[in-house]
Amino acid sequence: MEFGFDHELLMLRDSVRRFVQEELMPLEASYANEPDIPDDLRQRLQNKAKTLGFWCFDLPEEHGGGGVGYVGMCLVMEELAKCNVPSFRAQTVLTPYLGPVLFRCSPEQKEKYLYPVIRGDKRTCFALTEPGAGSDPSGMLTTAVREGDHYRINGSKIYITSADKADFVQLFAKTDETGSGGGVSCFLVDKGTPGMSLGQSFELMSPDRPWELVFDNVRIPAAQRVGEAGQGWELAREFLNVGRLIHGPKALGRAQRALEMAIDFANQRQTFGQPLARRQAIQWMIADSTTELHAARLMTYHAAWKADQGANFHVEASQVKLYADEVYMRIVDRAIQIHGGLGLSRELPLELMFRDARSRLITEGSSEMQRMIIASEVLSGRSGVNRLAPA
């Protein structure tokens, strides 16, 4: 059986690869350590993507997108990740930041929120994490209390990417302490709503600059709740599953670039009359990195394939998030070691990639949380991975 991708997806990947090399890589020196790129530059790149037919490549065809599915999305994301420019971590040059929640909106909500984001008229952010609640909804303190045909929201969220530029927030708050999934519901809150404000920004070891969002007696219509009350955690988990899956191709692209840099340097650098590539210690680093990257790539694309089949990929998403990010960290660390002092210098992108890799072991759910999720599903028998496949 031949393992590979459809010809159309390979053509898309190759076209995006050229776009990255010609349009994005020249920007790296100027913006790699910035939290974002200027809006006018982003707009120019988006217009170029639209001209080339890339825009909304990952969205369903019924919403005007390319409909490439999760496998196609991973192929594109892997190429984008090779460039160290902050905006491309959120994919906003080739597709708007959406998340799966907006596709679960009512027709009226889609007209107000989904379609403007697809057109590029609005931007959004996803607000789930709190100081005492991230992957576990039981610690969530932000509340939304029903008052007739409105909700009153109080609380705060932290580490919210793009909160400063979002036109509306996809907010998760408790509406029922005893409900399923912690009684969490999802709301769409417009920028400028009285009582909602930006708190502090957080300077992280990576160039990302997320924000705190504060909700002080924010009053919104009940019509801005997505789905039924108490069902928000299922929406949040769907978002997290997709987000964790996307960690795979992002890690693959960065790790691939680091590995290629290490190989090139090992072949060129001479020590005691021989290239580094002749040293067994270096050879083993390259061998381990190549093997681990191959395993992470197979794991990522299998999970994406499973998602395209409409199957449950909850465990696979956590496995991808766990393994691909940890492989990325190890490969960049080895690449820095192979480069020696030069690897520590900002003359090369490796030190930035190291900071990015380290932060990924926490964002979208820490490695420890992924291990807890995987173990819980396997030990309970829900995942099916602890059963032998039939002969």
Residue pairs with C-beta under 8 A, 6 or more apart in sequence:
5 13
5 71
5 75
9 68
9 71
9 72
9 75
10 75
12 54
12 57
12 66
12 68
12 72
12 75
12 76
13 75
13 76
13 78
13 79
15 52
15 54
16 54
16 75
16 76
16 79
16 80
16 94
17 79
19 48
19 49
19 52
19 54
20 79
20 80
20 82
20 83
23 45
23 48
24 45
24 80
24 83
24 85
24 88
24 93
25 83
27 37
27 41
27 83
27 85
28 83
28 84
28 85
28 349
31 37
31 85
31 86
31 87
32 84
32 85
32 86
32 207
32 349
32 352
33 207
33 352
34 86
34 207
35 86
35 207
35 208
35 209
36 86
36 87
36 165
36 209
37 85
37 86
37 87
42 87
42 92
42 93
45 93
46 55
46 92
46 93
46 94
46 120
49 55
49 93
49 94
53 66
54 66
54 76
54 94
54 95
55 94
55 95
56 63
56 64
56 65
56 66
56 95
56 96
56 118
57 65
57 66
57 68
57 72
57 73
57 76
57 94
57 95
58 65
58 66
58 68
58 72
58 73
58 76
58 91
58 95
59 65
59 66
59 67
59 95
59 98
59 118
60 67
60 103
61 67
63 103
63 114
63 115
63 118
64 118
65 95
65 118
66 72
68 75
68 76
69 304
69 307
69 308
70 245
70 304
70 305
70 307
70 308
71 301
71 304
71 305
71 308
73 246
73 249
73 304
74 245
74 246
74 248
74 249
74 300
74 301
74 304
75 249
76 94
76 249
77 91
77 246
77 249
77 250
77 253
78 249
78 250
78 252
78 253
78 256
79 253
80 88
80 91
80 93
80 94
80 253
81 88
81 89
81 249
81 250
81 251
81 252
81 253
81 254
82 253
82 254
82 256
82 257
84 254
84 349
84 352
84 353
84 356
86 207
86 208
87 93
89 208
89 250
90 97
90 161
90 162
91 97
96 117
96 118
96 120
96 123
97 117
97 123
97 124
97 125
97 162
98 114
98 117
98 118
98 124
99 124
99 126
99 170
99 239
99 242
99 243
100 235
100 238
100 239
100 242
101 126
101 170
101 186
101 226
101 235
101 238
101 239
102 109
102 110
102 113
102 114
102 117
102 124
102 170
103 114
104 226
104 227
104 235
105 113
105 114
105 188
105 226
106 226
108 223
109 188
109 223
109 224
109 226
112 188
113 122
113 124
113 168
113 188
116 122
116 167
117 123
117 124
122 167
122 168
123 162
123 165
123 166
123 167
124 162
124 166
124 167
124 168
124 169
124 170
125 160
125 161
125 162
125 163
125 165
125 166
125 169
125 170
126 160
126 161
126 169
126 170
126 239
127 157
127 160
127 163
127 169
127 170
127 171
127 172
127 213
128 134
128 157
128 172
128 236
128 239
129 157
129 158
129 159
129 160
130 139
130 140
130 141
130 142
130 155
130 156
130 157
130 158
131 156
131 158
132 139
132 140
132 141
133 139
133 140
133 141
134 365
134 369
135 240
135 365
135 369
135 373
137 172
137 174
137 181
137 182
137 184
137 233
137 236
138 182
140 172
140 173
140 174
140 182
140 184
141 155
141 174
142 153
142 154
142 155
142 156
142 157
142 171
142 172
142 173
142 174
142 215
143 153
143 154
143 155
143 173
143 174
143 175
144 151
144 152
144 153
144 173
144 174
144 175
144 185
144 187
144 225
145 151
145 152
145 153
145 154
145 175
146 175
146 222
146 229
147 219
149 221
149 222
149 223
150 219
150 220
150 221
150 222
151 175
151 187
151 219
151 220
151 221
151 222
151 224
151 225
152 217
152 218
152 219
153 171
153 173
153 187
153 189
153 195
153 215
153 217
153 218
153 219
153 220
154 215
154 216
154 217
154 218
155 173
155 215
156 199
156 212
156 213
156 214
156 215
157 171
157 212
157 213
157 215
158 199
158 202
158 210
158 212
158 213
159 202
159 210
159 211
159 363
160 169
160 210
160 211
160 212
160 213
161 208
161 210
161 211
163 169
163 198
163 210
163 211
163 212
163 213
164 198
164 201
164 211
166 191
167 190
167 191
168 188
168 189
168 190
168 191
169 188
169 189
169 191
169 196
169 213
170 186
170 187
170 188
170 226
171 186
171 187
171 188
171 189
171 213
171 215
172 184
172 185
172 186
172 187
172 232
172 233
172 235
172 236
173 184
173 185
173 187
173 215
173 232
174 182
174 183
174 184
174 185
175 183
175 184
175 185
175 229
175 230
175 232
176 183
176 185
176 229
176 230
177 183
179 229
179 230
180 230
180 231
180 233
181 230
181 231
181 232
181 233
181 234
182 233
183 230
184 230
184 232
184 233
184 236
185 225
185 226
185 227
185 228
185 229
185 230
185 231
185 232
186 225
186 226
186 227
186 231
186 232
186 235
186 236
187 220
187 224
187 225
187 226
188 224
188 226
189 196
189 215
189 218
189 220
189 224
190 220
193 218
193 219
193 220
194 218
194 219
195 215
195 216
195 217
195 218
195 219
196 213
196 214
196 215
196 216
196 218
197 213
197 214
197 216
198 211
198 212
198 213
198 214
199 211
199 212
199 213
199 214
200 211
200 212
201 209
201 210
201 211
201 212
202 209
202 210
202 211
202 212
203 209
204 210
204 359
205 355
205 358
205 359
206 352
206 355
206 356
206 358
206 359
207 352
208 359
226 232
226 235
227 235
237 314
240 317
240 364
240 365
241 313
241 314
241 317
242 317
243 364
244 317
244 318
244 320
244 321
244 364
244 365
244 370
245 300
245 303
245 304
245 307
245 313
245 316
245 317
245 320
245 321
247 320
247 321
247 324
247 325
247 360
247 364
248 296
248 299
248 300
248 303
248 304
248 320
248 321
248 324
249 300
250 360
251 296
251 324
251 325
251 327
251 328
251 357
251 360
252 293
252 296
252 297
252 300
252 324
252 328
254 328
254 332
254 353
254 356
254 357
255 289
255 293
255 296
255 327
255 328
255 331
255 332
256 293
257 349
257 353
258 331
258 332
258 335
258 350
258 353
259 286
259 289
259 290
259 293
259 331
259 335
261 335
261 339
261 348
261 350
262 285
262 286
262 289
262 331
262 334
262 335
262 338
262 339
263 277
263 286
265 276
265 338
265 339
265 342
266 275
266 276
266 277
266 282
266 286
266 338
267 275
267 276
267 277
268 275
269 275
269 276
270 276
271 279
276 282
276 338
277 283
277 286
282 338
285 334
285 337
285 338
286 334
288 330
288 334
289 330
289 331
289 334
289 335
292 327
292 330
292 331
293 327
293 331
295 323
295 327
296 320
296 323
296 324
296 327
296 328
299 316
299 319
299 320
299 323
299 324
300 320
300 324
302 316
303 313
303 316
303 317
303 319
303 320
306 313
306 316
307 313
307 316
314 373
314 377
314 383
315 373
315 374
315 377
315 378
315 383
315 385
318 365
318 370
318 373
318 374
319 370
319 374
321 364
321 365
321 370
322 367
322 370
322 371
322 374
325 357
325 360
325 361
325 367
326 361
326 367
328 357
328 360
329 354
329 357
329 358
329 360
329 361
332 350
332 353
332 354
332 357
333 354
333 357
335 343
335 350
336 343
336 344
336 350
336 351
336 354
337 343
339 348
339 350
342 348
343 350
343 351
344 351
345 351
346 352
361 367
365 373
374 383
377 383
377 385
378 385
378 386
379 386
381 387
